[in-house]
Amino acid sequence: MKKIMKNVMKKQTRGLRLALVTVLLFSMTLQQADACSRILYKTGTGTYITARSMDWVDPDLTTDLWVFPQGIKRNGGGSDNALTWTSKYGSVISSFYGTASADGMNEKGLVGNMQYLSHSDYGDPAKTGKPTISIGAWLQYFLDNFATVEEAVAAMQDPPFTIVSKPVANGIAAAIHMAISDETGDSAIFEYIDGELVIHHGPQYVVMTNSPIYSEQLKLNNYWDKIGGANFLPGTFSATDRYVRLNYLLKTVENYEDRQLALATAFSLIRGISPPIGMTSPSRPMSAETLWRTVADHDAKTYYFDSAVSPSVFWIDLNKVDLKPGAKTKTLVISKDKPLAGEVSSQLKEAEPFKFL
C-alpha cells in the first residue's frame, strides 16, 4: 500500500510540475518577455569559453545539475512515434523544472544553450512522417550524439525527427531556439521558422539572445556596427539591445592567456548583461530576470554554475565524474537554502533520469 501511495504521489507531483510549466510559459508568451543571452569568448591561448544567462519570469524556477553517462537509452517523447537513441557521450546539464535539458556540455566539449524565441514553428509531425522528439529533449539529443558543431550541422541537413512543443494554455506552445559551440570555436544557431530548420553556422556567430529571428538580428547589429559602440550603444534589456552590446563588448575585451582572467572576463560579460532580481515595470509586470548563469570551459571540460541568489560559484569537472557505459546517472539539487561552492562532483547523488516534457 505504501509503495502504491508513493507512486501516486510521484505522478501527482509530476502533474503539478507540468501544470506550473504550462502556466508560466503562457504568461511569458502573453508578456512577450525576452529572456537569456549567450556568448562565445576566445581566450589568448586559442581556447574557448561559452557563457549564458537564464532569464525567466518565475523566481522559483527549479533547476538542478544532472550528469548523464554514456549508454543511456533515450525516448525523445512527443508522441507514440517517439525518436529513440542511446547516448554516445556523457554530459552535464542544467534542467528546467525537472522536465527538460536547458543547457549543458558533453565530454567532448560540445556545449548547447536553449533560449526563448517566440517566432519558432517546428512544423506538423503528421505531415513530416518523422519520429518526434520533445522540445525538452532537443538539446540532450545533440549532447548525446555529437562531438563537434560540424558533425551536428551535417546531421541536421535532413533532421531525423520533428520537434514537438506541446500546446499549453490557449493553444500556445513553448518556443525555443538553440546555440551550440565546441572547443575549436565553431558555432551554430538552430531556428525553426515556418516549419523549416534554419542553421547559421560559423565561428562568427558568437552572440545569441532572443527575438527577432537571427537573420534579422544580424541586420540590426550591422546598423549599430556602423554607428560604433564607442559613440553610442543601446541600453535597454531588450533582446536586440543585449545582442548589440554583447557583440561590441566581445570585440573590445582582452583575450587573456591566463585561464582565471579569461574565465573572469566571460563571467563579467554575462553578468553585466543580466536583468537584476526583482526588476519590474507597470507595462511588463512579469519581466524576466536573470536567475542563473553558466560558463562552460570547452578545453578544460569544466561547467560552472552561477546562481543569482547564491554568494558563490560552483562547478563540475567532467574529468572527475564517471561517464562510462553502465555508470549511474547522478544529480545535484540546487537550492538557495543550501549554497554550494567550488568543485562539487563529490556531492552528486544517484538518481533516475527525468522524463522529458
C-alpha positions, 0 to 999 in steps of 0.5 A: 500500500505504501509503495502504491501511495508513493507512486501516486504521489510521484505522478501527482507531483509530476502533474503539478510540475507540468501544470506550473510549466504550462502556466508560466510559459503562457504568461511569458508568451502573453508578456512577450518577455525576452529572456537569456543571452549567450556568448562565445569568448576566445581566450589568448591561448586559442581556447574557448569559453561559452557563457549564458544567462537564464532569464525567466519570469518565475523566481522559483524556477527549479533547476538542478545539475544532472550528469548523464553517462554514456549508454543511456537509452533515450525516448525523445517523447512527443508522441507514440512515434517517439525518436529513440537513441542511446547516448554516445557521450556523457554530459552535464546539464542544467534542467528546467523544472525537472522536465527538460535539458536547458543547457549543458556540455558533453565530454567532448566539449560540445556545449548547447544553450536553449533560449526563448524565441517566440517566432519558432514553428517546428512544423506538423509531425503528421505531415513530416512522417518523422519520429518526434522528439520533445522540445525538452529533449532537443538539446540532450539529443545533440549532447548525446550524439555529437562531438563537434558543431560540424558533425551536428550541422551535417546531421541536421541537413535532413533532421531525423525527427520533428520537434514537438512543443506541446500546446499549453494554455490557449493553444500556445506552445513553448518556443525555443531556439538553440546555440551550440559551440565546441572547443575549436570555436565553431558555432551554430544557431538552430531556428525553426521558422515556418516549419523549416530548420534554419542553421547559421553556422560559423565561428562568427556567430558568437552572440545569441539572445532572443527575438527577432529571428537571427537573420534579422538580428544580424541586420540590426547589429550591422546598423549599430556596427556602423554607428560604433559602440564607442559613440553610442550603444543601446541600453535597454534589456531588450533582446536586440539591445543585449545582442548589440552590446554583447557583440561590441563588448566581445570585440573590445575585451582582452583575450587573456592567456591566463585561464582565471582572467579569461574565465573572469572576463566571460563571467563579467560579460554575462553578468553585466548583461543580466536583468537584476532580481526583482526588476519590474515595470507597470507595462511588463509586470512579469519581466524576466530576470536573470536567475542563473548563469553558466560558463562552460570551459570547452578545453578544460571540460569544466561547467560552472554554475552561477546562481543569482541568489547564491554568494558563490560559484560552483562547478563540475569537472567532467574529468572527475565524474564517471561517464562510462557505459553502465555508470549511474546517472547522478544529480545535484539539487540546487537550492538557495537554502543550501549554497554550494561552492567550488568543485562539487562532483563529490556531492552528486547523488544517484538518481533516475533520469527525468522524463522529458516534457 
